[in-house]
Amino acid sequence: MDATAALRLTQPLHKALIEKPDAIALVCGPRRTTFAAMADRVARLATVLRELGLQPGDRVAMLGHNSDHYVVFFYAVWWAGGVINPVNMRWSAREIAYSLDDCDTRILLVDENFHGVAEGLPALSARLATRVHWGVGAASDGLLDGQALVDAATPMADSGRGGDDLAAVMYTGGTTGRSKGVMLSHANLGLNVLCANLAATRPVDAVGITIAPMFHVGGMGLSLQLMQRLCRQVILPAFDELALLQAIATERGSETFLVPTMLKRLVEHPRFTEFDTRALQLVLYGAAPIAEALLAQAQRALPAAGFCQLYGMTELSPVVTALPAWCHAPGQPPARLRSAGRTIAIAELRIADEDGHTLANGQVGEIVVRGPTVMCGYWGQPEQTAAAIKDGWMHTGDGGWMDDDGFVYVVDRLKDMIVTGGENVYSAEVENAIAMLPAVGMVAVIGVPDERWGERVHAMVVLRPGQALSAEALIAHCREQIAGYKCPRTVEFRAELPLSAAGKLLKHELRVPFWAGHSRSVN
């Protein structure tokens, strides 16, 4: 029998009911929920989902800000035997509808912040059948009242799905312009949570602050890590420097996960010194490389905190390497802070050349990973799955090298992807949107260095003869088609773009002037 078959993401709730049912599990604004009360809501919402037609393996989506309702959504869907499809709240309505239809998601939970978006989705989605208000306040027209349904429901028993059973479909950008649904099993996520918890020293009585978006596997991952350790979880709806400082001071928040742009905004906030941040013992950071100057600044501002970098991707559930706090301590080799750390306990990582052969230490190639946290594949895209996973090795599309101590250094992206403010943007998605404009003859989208966002989306456009187009009009058009964070922040009009003899766009030539003088070609 496969040892992971019994691994269920709902197991921490069963453990909590035995060990600490009356302890506070979730803090969200004025609401404080015990583990027992949370388990009851989970079991009741699971009943509601079943009564709405959910069958084992069916997908259920959630569109909303971080909240205690969002955490209950995770566990209720798994309790009912379903698969979560957390919706990126920054997407356009068209992108949301695509993700629902792509993996046949028929039930959508939506909080009070997105009723307007939810009202328009039936006209865009062919599969969406049921919309449920799951948040605070009253349900708007067309939405079922989730709280009323839960109050009237009888709690059901845990469905018991786990192991290789599908647990989540997490959508990420696509190299062809089509988003991909990353399929993650209970074992994928559960084992990754175990290893991430082992990657950094954490006190038993930790109080975690979940502020990174839960629709991302990073924000969701921290929530699952805290739940696995039966820790109190303080949930903030979205990133806000003052709210985070207040939570650290008043709730005695001891750990959190931030992307570098969040960390920069936090320590540079003009009121930072007004708050007692001594309770913060661990800052997990990742989703994009961090500037050494910013890391040093953050360490000075938060002297009581250890820092731990996590590197990974959605397809790896997500963590694959960690640079723990001891690597950030004085006396360690300064160059080590430029690394992404060493592999988690159950992952194999190597640097491969174009033919898949392992390169010697110090040589730059593609980072490839093997292990039980590698995704099950891309939903409905067997060709893309086969291109990404070869002989069991996940090809990350990141270029890097390894030193003699096993530390991994990420230096470039082999795939055409931009990371801006911790969000992944595939150039093809932006280029497809821009190419819809009749005035556009040719377009190239690249990532260029940006002090605030790490990288920004930069568009280079060649207009058709006799056509006119302003940067403002181009960006406004993009905002109608794709999420705001994917839209170009800067636009450059050119007479021509460099092409190879075969007519292929030479993007590396476009990138060179912007990245000259940088130690790596990613920020």
Beta strands, then each sheet from edge to edge (+ up, - down):
strand 1: 24-28
strand 2: 31-34
strand 3: 59-63
strand 4: 83-86
strand 5: 105-110
strand 6: 130-133
strand 7: 144-145
strand 8: 166-172
strand 9: 180-185
strand 10: 207-210
strand 11: 232-235
strand 12: 255-258
strand 13: 282-286
strand 14: 306-312
strand 15: 319-323
strand 16: 342-343
strand 17: 348-352
strand 18: 365-370
strand 19: 377-378
strand 20: 389-390
strand 21: 393-402
strand 22: 408-413
strand 23: 417-420
strand 24: 423-426
strand 25: 440-450
strand 26: 454-463
strand 27: 490-493
sheet 1: 2+ 1- 11- 10- 12- 13- 14- 15+ 16-
sheet 2: 4+ 3+ 5+ 6+ 7+
sheet 3: 8+ 9- 19+
sheet 4: 17+ 18- 21+ 20-
sheet 5: 17+ 18- 21+ 22-
sheet 6: 23+ 24-
sheet 7: 25+ 26- 27-
end
